[in-house]
Amino acid sequence: MAVTNTPAATVLPSLQTIQGLAGRMFEGILLYDGASRLVYANAAAHRLCGECYPRDLSSGLTLQQLLPGDALAQARAEGRWSGHLSFGGDAILMVHVYFGAEHGEHFLVLMQDLRQVRFHDQELLRRHAELNVRLTAAQEKLLQSEKLASIGQLAAGVAHEINNPIGYVHSNLGSLQEYLHSLFALIEAYERALRSPDPRAMIPEIDQTRARLDIDFISRDLPQLMTESREGIERVTRIVRDLKDFSRSERDESWKLVDLHAGLESTLNIIWNELKYKTTLEKHYGTLPPVECLPSELNQVFMNILINAGQAIGERGTIRVQTGHDGDHVWVEIADSGPGIPPEAQARIFDPFFTTKPVGKGTGLGLSISYGIVAKHHGRIDVDSRIGEGSRFRIVLPVRQPQATVEAV
């Protein structure tokens, strides 16, 4: 027996189904015939007409009473009419009228309560504000996590930079202790001479004590020892202070006028152990005015680009840091003598999680976060990279931020 495929019959919703759906709508739906007799009205239409018109639908509210002026004639002539109807208080209805004569003349009226629209708009704005707060909090956490990740990667180098001065300060303290014993012994010799009936007779003993304890060497070495120790402690203090400033949360920081050169020096102080063994650092600082910014965030930008420059260099190379001032903007340029960035990768270097480094060497977030920080400062990052010639990143920033940006923080 042959089997024929026939298309499934199209199932049209019943009138009861349509009325059931219309009953759930917030918008009022009314259907009038050509003689302005009400054929159907959903629950929302009954409510809106009862709130806004002197007569309600059950008492025979006609289409002429429902619409203003020539609205009915225009709907009949053009097939549609739309307008706003204002009532007492804050009641405003957006009304659309559609006319059709295919199966007898009918008018379809759609009513929308703008108070409900405003409520939904306010709810949407509230949710949008909540999302913005949550997004800002997430961005802050990401920024702080990247800071801490950077510090974690630099931890060994920072510890080495701290251990070096601590080491020779500790050694100097041992020498100082020996010097103090010698000086106390010399003081005791002088005290014995003062107590002697003939102090002059004690001069040879004092001279022997001075020679035995090498007091002349101690008098020359002691100031140098103290100077070295003070410099070592100051070095450790600078590193700790710079780490504290760098790791500061955005919530703890406000927009302020700062010296970008101080930020560059602070950043170089933290990462110097990562660069000093294979790079020659060239600094060409111009004259910069104080720049309005979030300092620790900009320092993170400097750190990310400087570390990338150091990692791009092989066994030995050069990093050049330049600054300049051009009208209402300043710029900081960091260039390296590495192999350069392939053209196909240059368009993606600011994409989140994109990295050309081996697995475990980078998160792919450094340049993305840097791009966002600079954009937040109403600046830009220009990139110029050529294979075999190295890469150059120029950070351009306004000297002053728009007032609205500062007030928003």
Buried (B, 14 or more C-beta within 10 A) or exposed (E): EEEEEEEEEEEEEEEEEEEEEBEEEEBBBBBBEEEBEBEBBBEBBBBBBBBBBEEBBEEEBBBEEBBEEEBBEBBBEEEEBEBEBEEEEEBBBBBBBBBEEEEEBBBBBBBBBBBEEEEEEEEEEEEEEEEEEEEEEEBEEBBBEBBEBBBEBBEEBBEEBBEBBBEBBEBBEEBBEEBEEBBEBBEEBEEBBEEEEEEEEBEEEBEEBBEEBEBEEBEEBBEEBEEBBEEBEEBBEBBEEBBEBBBBEBEEBEBEEBEBBEBBBBBBBBBBBBBBEBBEBEEEBEEBEEBBBBBBBBBBBBBBBBBBBBBBBEEEBBBBBBBBBEEEBBBBBBBBBBBBBEEEBBEEBBEEEBBBEEEEEBBBBBBBBBBBBBEBBBBBBEBBBEEEEBBBBBBBBBBBBEEEBEEEE
